[in-house]
Amino acid sequence: MYATITDSNGNIVTIVNWKVVTHENGQILDRFIDSNGNIYLERPQKEVIDGIELINKLRIKAESFYQIQGIGISIGRTE
């Protein structure tokens, strides 16, 4: 899964990817990280995520990281 973050004009600001990573201590994590290395959410690995929680985290973090309001979020599927 990925999310495209756009500004109020529809221009792409960044793309956030859902990656499963192994932490140094061996814990498996879900990491939602954008193309600029900003981490939006990191949690113990699970198969599903609450869509409303994810959209809220993406919006709050994108507004903070990029200092923009009125962002758009589109969710897509990866193979």
PyMOL commands that set and color helices and strands:
alter all, ss='L'
color gray80, all
select helices_A, chain A and resi 51-66
alter helices_A, ss='H'
color red, helices_A
select strands_A, chain A and resi 2-6+12-22+28-34+39-44+72-76
alter strands_A, ss='S'
color yellow, strands_A
deselect
rebuild
show_as cartoon
